[in-house]
Amino acid sequence: MSTMPTVGPGASPSVNKRRLKIDAVSVASFIALLVTTFLMLLPLFFMVSTSLKSKKELLKFPPTFLPETWQWSNYREIFDTLNFSQMYMNSLIIGILTVVGTLFSSALAGYGFARYRGKGSNLWFMLMLSTMMLPYPAIMIPQFILFSKLNWIDTFLPLIVPAFFGSAYNIFLLRQFFSTLPDELFDAGRIDGCSEFRMWRQIALPLSGPALATVAIFAFIYSWNDLLTPVLYLSSSDKFTLPVGMSSFTSSRFRIPPWHLLMVASVLAMLPIVTLFAIAQKRFVEGIVLTGIK
């Protein structure tokens, strides 16, 4: 009967040496992790610290690490300087509708590419993926002409409607996930008389929560941070989104850019993304693993 090697004063020198080596590697890895975490959080800490400084303190050199006087009034001033609440609401509306459109269209197209293996399906899938190689400036002018003919300029429609026609990257993610679902589930659905749309809605979608959470986070972040598209199509100040309003802080209307207010806006703009990721973190990690994007 074999016995496990003892570790301790009575153990052999080779066992103790191996244990010390493992402990040294663990300690070194933990220290490296702490240093990396500190470096990653340092810009975030600097952003929050700057948002609580006065305008006079921003011009000091060398810069202070912590505010000398905590200016909590900066978070109230941001709403007085520009129509921040309206811009925030505009971005939320566009972001939520973009997520809804992306989930519906990309899930439907991804399901079709995953479940139907007809003649030429792989060719169509490759053509769809090839659209990812097109830079946005290549389609920007034709798209602008199309939306101007539809009288959609200075409305939210050019920012929302394209999401209801699918996204190549998100279709690819969902197609990879739907391909892993067993065929027996859909065969059982056909025996019970389910239509293809009902099988997509009642079988595929309930099982694809992690993948859908991943797509939702990606779509919301893209819409929330988008600056170019709102600049192209929006001209009324009451329809501006948050990135447009934040970019105005560095415009010529300010002799000295109010960096403290820009940091306040950055902190507030970060909250929905952090909240969304905190809620869907488990699903997001599962979706990254299950779709094969590692």
N, C-alpha and C positions, 0 to 999 in steps of 0.2 A: 504493500500500500504506500503510495507516494505521499510525501508531506511537503507543505509549503515552506520555503526558506524563511527563517526567522530574521527579523529586523530589529536591531537594538544592540545593547552592549555585548550580548553573546553571539551576534551574527558575525559572519566571516567578513574580512576587510573588503572583499570585492562587492558584497551586497551593500555595505555601508557607503562605499564610494559611489555606487550606482545611485543610491538614494540621495546622496548629497548633490550629485550631478543633476538629477531630476528636479530637486528643490531649487537649485540655482537657476535652472532654465525657467521654472515657474515664476520665481521672483523677478527675473529679468523681463519676462513677458508682461508681467503685471505692471512693472515700472514703465515699460515702453507704451503700454496701453494708457496709463495715466497721462504720460507726456503728450501722446497723440490726442487724447480727449481734451486736454487743456488747450492745445494749439487750435483744435477745431472750434472750441467754445470761445476763444479769445475774441474773434471778430464780433460774435453775438454779444458778448459782455461789453465791448467797446461801443456797439450800437446803442444798447440800452443806457449805458453811462452817458453817452453824448446827448441822448434824448432828454436827459434830466439836467443838463448844464444851461447856464445863461449864455446869451449871445456874446457877452464880453469875455467870458471864460473860454469860449471856443478859440479866441485869437491868442491865447497864451502859448508861450513856447519856453520850455518844453511843455507838451500837453499834460494835463492832470489825469491820473488814472481814475480817480473817483471825483464826482462833483464836489466843489467846495460848498456850494449851496444847492440843495436839491430843489429844482424848479419843476414841481408837479404841475404848475400852471401851464407848462408847455403843451400838455395833453388837452387842455381846454382851448389854448390859443390856436391849435391846428384847425379847429372847427370854425374859428372866427376869421382866420386868414383866407380860406377859400371854402367852397361848398363841399367840404370833405365828406359829410354824411351822405349827400346825394351821389357823389362819385363812388362811395363805398357800396351803396345800394345798387347802383348801375352795374358794378362789377359782379356783385352777388347774383343779380338776375341773369346776366349773360353767362356767368360760370355755371349756374345750376341748369339752365336750359341747354347749354352746350354739353354738359354731362348726360342729360336725358337723351339728347339726340345722338350722341356718340354711342351710348350703350345700346340703344335700340337698333341703329343702323349697323354698327360694327358686329353686334351679336348675331343679327340676322344673316349678314353676309358671311361671317365666320362659320356659322352653322352650315350654310349652304356649301362652302368650300370643304368642310370637314366630312359631311355626310353623303355628298353626291360625288361619285367617281365616274362621271360620264366622259365621253370622248372629248378631249381638248380641255378638260377641267384644269389640269396642271398648267397648260399654256395660259389660260385666263388668270390663274393665280399668279404666275410669274409676271404677266403684264400688269396686274394690280400692284405687285411689289415694286415693279420698276417705276411707278409713279413717286415712290419715296425719293428717287434720285433727282427729281425735278426741283430746282430751287424755287422758292416762292417768287422772287422777282421775275421769273420766266412766265408766270401766269398772272402776275399782279395786274398788268395793264388790261389784258382781255377780260379778266374778272371784274375790274373796275368799270369797263365799258358795259358789260352785261348788267351789272347792278344799277348803273346809271340809266340804262334803257328801261329797267323795271321800276325806276323812281324810288329806289331803296337808299339813296344817299341821305345821310344824316338821320338814319334810323338804326335800330339794333339788328335788323334782319340780316345784313351782310355778315355780322359777327356770329349769328346763331344758326341760320338756315344751312350753311355748308356742313355743320356737324351732323345733320340728319341724312347726309349722303355718304357716311362712312369715312373712316380713316385707315389708310393702308397699314400703318403700324399696329393699330388696335385690332384690326381684322386679323392680322397675322397672329397676334397674341391669343385671341379667342379661338381661332382655327386650330392652333396647337393644342389648346385645352380640350375643345370638343372632340378632337381626334382620339383622345385617350378614353372617352366614354365607351363602355362595352356595347356592342351591337345588340346584345340580348335585350337590353332595356327598350330599345326602339322596336325590336321585333315583337316584344310583348305589347307595346303600345299599338302597333298595327293590328295585332290580333284582337285587341279590345275596341278597334274601330276608330282610333285617334287619327286625325288629319296631321299632315306634316307641321302645320303651324301650331297645332295643339301640343304635339310632341316637343317642339322647340320651347313652347311656353311652360309646359307642365313637367317636362322631364329634363331637358338640357339646362334651362335657366336655373332651376332650384339647385342643381348640382354644381353650378359654375360660380358660386359666390366669391371664392378667392380671385378668380380671373376677372370677374366684373368689378371687384373692388380695386384691383390694380389698374384697370382701364379708367375707372372713375377718377382715381387720384391723378393719373397722368393727364386726363382731359381737363380737369379742374385747374391744375397747376399751369397748363399751357394757356388756358383762357384767362386765368387770373393775372398772369405775368405778360400777356400780349400787349405790346405798345404800338407796333406798326399798323395793324389792322384798324384799331380805333382812330389813329391819326389820319388814316386814309379816308375813312367813311363818316366820321363824326365831326361836325363843325359847331354845333350848339354847345355852350358851356354846361347846360343842365343835363347833357347826355354824355359828358366825358366820363371815362372810367378812371380807376385809381392810378394806373401807370401814367396816364396823360396828366393827371393832376400833380403827381409827384415830379414829373419831368419839368413842370412849370417853375419849380423852385430854383432851377438853375438857369432860367431864362433871363432876359435883359430887364424884366420888370423889377428885379431886386439888384441893387447896387452891390451888395454883398450877400451871396446865397445864404439863407437861414438854414445852416446845416443841422441845427438842433431840431428844427421842425421837420426836416427831411428824415431824420432818424426817428422822430415820433411817428411819422407816417409809415416808415418801414416796419417799426414794431407792430403797429396796428394792422398793417397789411399782411404780416406774417401769421397773425393769429388764426384765420380760417384754415390755412394750409396745415399748421401744426395741429389744430383741433381735428381736422379730417384725418390726418395720418394717425393721430393717437387713437381715434375711434376704430379705424380700419387697419391698424398695424398688423394684427395677427393674420387677417385675410390677405393683406398686401404681401406679406412674406410668403404665405402659402401660394399665392398666385404667381409670384416670381419663380418659385421652385417648380410648380406643376406645369407652367407653360414653357419650361426649358430655357428661360432667359436668366442666366446666372452671371 
